[in-house]
């Protein structure tokens, strides 16, 4: 039993349910890939979100690993969802996002929610999962001021390897890279020295380090564990042939930013506003790119998890 703290009662372990598939893989020492549920609940439109969630889990399985989509349902952490759990996350329009700061409230109230990058990384690491696939990281928002995703600080203290397509191109990418450096988060490009900008293969910013294969990624992560706690971010860009047209992207983004300012849209409301504008004006091209990003990152994460399991 955990020790008492400062006169308070002993800490009660959080309720956690591990799916039979994930539990068996872990018992066998096999590879597992964590997947976030906010991407399902808030990152993709219904009903595409449930179909894509199932397809992404299948991508992980086809490349030799077990998927563990993470969410909180009725106050219990689920490490791996069955199809009913996936359908619930995808179908409940009122389901909230849960970052690390929100988890205590959900647990205490017996609530449900979709986990963000920050909370998925934390819960996956606590469950012994080393590899996590997502679309793009949160970061520093445009326009100055102190508006920064909790993803960055969470990755600084969480030992996990995250495969992503960089950060969303609507963010301040230069400032985000500076923060990742300040927080000592290891960032490497997968077969590239250029940092991707989610829909764009190249955000315009360089990376100091690149790796060429899943085995190298696994080796970097194992070395990171020997240095200090913290994440390794593997930036996996879309091929140029699959990226959103850069000229179209830049025009739509500039117009949407101006419209958001004129309408007084600020804070957390800016990101969904910009993404909705991208989706509408590009006539679904941004959504198709988003789905390809998720699929490609799931595949690479599975291959890295397989390499890591073999090395260990």
C-alpha positions in Angstrom: 0.0 0.0 0.0 1.4 3.5 -0.8 2.6 5.6 2.1 0.6 8.4 3.6 1.5 11.9 2.6 1.6 14.9 5.1 -1.0 13.4 7.4 -3.4 12.5 4.6 -4.7 9.0 4.1 -2.6 6.5 2.1 -2.9 7.1 -1.7 -5.5 4.9 -3.3 -4.3 3.3 -6.6 -6.3 4.6 -9.6 -8.8 2.2 -11.2 -7.2 0.8 -14.4 -8.6 -1.8 -16.8 -6.1 -3.3 -19.3 -7.7 -5.0 -22.3 -7.0 -8.8 -22.5 -5.2 -8.2 -25.8 -2.8 -5.7 -24.3 -2.3 -7.7 -21.1 -1.4 -10.8 -23.0 1.1 -9.0 -25.2 2.7 -7.4 -22.2 2.9 -10.7 -20.4 4.6 -12.2 -23.4 7.1 -9.2 -23.6 5.6 -8.2 -26.9 5.3 -4.8 -28.6 2.4 -2.4 -27.7 1.6 1.0 -29.2 -0.4 3.6 -27.3 -3.0 5.6 -29.2 -4.8 8.7 -28.0 -8.6 9.0 -27.9 -8.9 12.8 -28.3 -8.0 12.3 -31.9 -11.0 10.1 -32.2 -13.5 12.2 -30.2 -12.4 15.7 -31.4 -9.8 15.4 -34.2 -11.9 13.7 -36.8 -15.5 14.3 -38.0 -18.3 11.8 -37.3 -18.9 9.1 -38.5 -15.4 8.9 -40.1 -13.8 8.9 -36.7 -14.9 5.4 -35.7 -13.9 3.9 -39.0 -10.5 5.6 -38.9 -10.0 4.5 -35.2 -10.6 0.9 -36.2 -8.4 1.2 -39.3 -5.5 2.7 -37.3 -5.7 -0.2 -34.7 -5.6 -2.6 -37.6 -2.5 -0.9 -39.1 -0.7 -1.4 -35.7 -1.6 -5.1 -35.7 -0.6 -5.6 -39.3 2.9 -4.4 -38.5 3.4 -6.7 -35.6 2.3 -4.8 -32.5 -0.8 -4.5 -30.3 -2.8 -1.3 -30.2 -3.7 0.3 -26.9 -6.2 3.1 -27.4 -6.4 4.9 -24.0 -9.4 6.7 -22.5 -11.2 7.3 -19.2 -14.6 5.7 -19.0 -16.8 6.1 -15.8 -13.7 7.1 -13.7 -11.6 4.1 -14.9 -8.5 4.3 -17.1 -8.8 2.0 -20.0 -5.5 0.8 -21.5 -6.9 -0.6 -24.7 -10.5 -0.3 -25.7 -12.9 -2.9 -27.0 -15.1 -2.0 -30.0 -17.8 -0.8 -27.7 -15.4 1.5 -26.0 -14.2 2.9 -29.3 -17.8 3.4 -30.4 -18.6 5.3 -27.2 -15.6 7.6 -27.5 -16.4 8.2 -31.2 -20.1 8.7 -30.7 -20.6 10.7 -27.6 -20.6 14.4 -28.8 -20.3 15.7 -25.2 -17.3 13.7 -24.2 -14.6 16.1 -22.9 -10.9 16.3 -23.6 -8.8 15.2 -20.6 -5.3 16.6 -20.2 -3.1 15.6 -17.2 -4.6 18.5 -15.1 -8.2 17.2 -15.8 -7.6 13.6 -14.8 -8.0 14.0 -11.0 -11.5 15.6 -11.6 -12.6 12.9 -13.9 -11.4 10.2 -11.5 -13.0 11.8 -8.4 -16.3 12.3 -10.2 -16.4 9.0 -12.0 -16.4 10.8 -15.3 -15.4 9.9 -18.8 -13.2 11.6 -21.3 -10.9 11.3 -24.2 -7.2 11.6 -23.4 -4.9 14.2 -25.1 -1.3 13.7 -26.0 -0.2 14.8 -22.5 -2.5 12.4 -20.6 -2.1 9.5 -23.0 1.7 9.7 -22.7 1.5 9.8 -18.9 -1.0 6.9 -18.6 0.8 4.8 -21.3 4.1 5.2 -19.5 2.5 4.3 -16.2 1.1 1.2 -17.8 4.6 0.2 -19.1 4.0 1.1 -22.7 7.1 2.7 -24.4 5.8 3.8 -27.8 2.9 6.2 -28.6 1.6 7.2 -32.1 -0.4 10.4 -32.6 -1.1 12.9 -35.4 0.6 16.1 -34.3 1.8 17.5 -31.0 0.4 20.6 -29.4 2.7 23.6 -29.1 3.1 27.3 -28.7 0.2 29.3 -30.2 0.7 32.2 -32.6 0.4 35.8 -31.6 2.6 36.0 -28.6 1.5 35.8 -25.0 1.7 32.7 -22.9 -0.5 30.2 -24.7 1.3 26.8 -24.8 0.0 23.3 -24.9 0.4 21.1 -21.9 1.8 18.4 -24.2 5.3 20.0 -24.1 5.8 20.0 -20.3 4.3 16.5 -20.0 6.7 15.1 -22.6 9.6 16.7 -20.7 9.0 14.4 -17.7 7.6 11.3 -19.3 9.8 8.5 -20.6 8.0 7.6 -23.9 8.8 7.6 -27.6 6.2 9.6 -29.6 5.8 9.3 -33.3 4.1 12.3 -34.8 4.0 14.5 -37.9 5.6 17.4 -36.0 3.2 20.0 -34.7 0.1 21.5 -36.3 1.0 24.1 -38.9 -1.4 26.6 -37.4 1.0 26.9 -34.4 4.2 28.9 -33.9 6.5 26.2 -34.9 9.8 28.0 -34.3 8.7 28.9 -30.7 7.5 25.3 -30.2 10.9 23.9 -31.2 12.6 26.3 -28.9 10.4 25.2 -26.0 11.1 21.5 -26.8 14.8 22.3 -26.6 14.5 24.2 -23.4 12.6 21.3 -21.9 15.3 18.8 -23.0 12.9 16.8 -25.1 14.8 14.8 -27.7 13.6 15.4 -31.2 14.8 13.5 -34.3 13.6 13.4 -37.9 12.7 10.1 -39.5 14.8 10.1 -42.7 14.8 13.9 -42.7 16.7 16.9 -41.3 13.5 19.0 -41.7 10.9 19.4 -39.1 7.4 18.6 -40.6 4.5 20.9 -40.2 1.7 18.3 -39.9 -0.1 18.9 -43.3 3.2 20.0 -44.8 6.3 17.8 -45.2 8.6 20.7 -44.3 7.7 23.4 -41.8 10.7 25.5 -42.8 12.8 24.6 -39.8 15.8 22.3 -39.5 16.5 19.5 -37.1 19.9 18.6 -35.6 19.3 14.9 -35.7 17.8 12.3 -38.0 17.4 8.5 -37.9 17.0 6.1 -40.7 15.2 3.1 -39.4 13.1 1.7 -36.5 16.1 0.1 -34.9 17.9 3.4 -34.6 14.8 4.9 -33.0 14.7 2.1 -30.5 18.4 2.6 -29.7 17.9 6.4 -29.2 15.0 5.7 -26.8 17.0 3.2 -24.8 19.9 5.6 -24.5 17.5 8.3 -23.4 16.3 6.1 -20.5 20.0 6.0 -19.4 20.3 9.8 -19.5 17.2 11.2 -17.6 13.4 10.8 -17.8 11.9 12.4 -20.8 10.4 11.8 -24.2 11.9 11.1 -27.6 9.9 12.7 -30.4 10.2 11.0 -33.8 9.0 13.5 -36.4 7.6 11.5 -39.4 6.7 13.8 -42.3 4.2 13.1 -45.0 5.7 12.4 -48.4 5.7 15.5 -50.5 3.3 13.8 -52.9 0.7 13.4 -50.1 1.1 16.8 -48.3 -1.5 19.6 -48.6 -0.6 22.0 -51.4 1.7 24.5 -49.5 0.4 27.6 -51.4 -3.3 26.7 -50.7 -2.4 25.9 -47.1 -0.7 29.3 -46.5 -3.5 31.3 -48.2 -6.3 29.5 -46.2 -4.4 29.9 -42.9 -3.7 33.6 -43.5 -7.4 34.2 -44.3 -8.6 32.2 -41.4 -6.2 34.0 -38.9 -7.5 37.4 -40.1 -11.1 36.2 -39.9 -10.6 34.9 -36.3 -9.1 38.2 -35.2 -11.9 40.2 -36.7 -14.5 37.9 -35.0 -12.8 38.2 -31.7 -12.0 34.5 -31.5 -9.2 33.8 -29.1 -7.6 31.2 -26.8 -8.7 27.6 -27.1 -11.3 28.5 -29.7 -8.7 29.5 -32.3 -7.3 26.1 -33.1 -10.7 24.4 -33.9 -11.7 27.4 -35.9 -8.6 27.3 -38.0 -8.9 23.6 -38.6 -12.5 23.8 -39.6 -11.6 26.5 -42.1 -8.9 24.4 -43.5 -11.2 21.4 -43.9 -14.0 23.5 -45.5 -11.9 25.5 -47.9 -9.7 22.6 -49.0 -12.8 20.5 -49.6 -11.7 17.7 -47.5 -8.1 17.6 -48.6 -6.9 18.5 -45.1 -9.0 15.6 -43.7 -7.5 13.1 -46.1 -4.0 14.3 -45.2 -4.8 14.0 -41.5 -5.9 10.4 -41.9 -2.8 9.5 -43.9 -0.7 11.1 -41.1 -2.3 9.0 -38.5 -2.0 5.8 -40.5 1.7 6.4 -41.3 2.6 7.2 -37.7 0.8 4.1 -36.5 2.8 2.0 -38.9 6.1 3.5 -37.9 5.3 3.3 -34.2 4.5 -0.4 -34.6 7.8 -1.0 -36.3 9.7 0.8 -33.6 7.8 -1.0 -30.9 8.7 -4.3 -32.5 12.4 -3.2 -32.7 12.3 -2.1 -29.1 10.8 -5.4 -27.9 13.4 -7.3 -29.8 16.3 -5.2 -28.3 15.0 -5.7 -24.8 
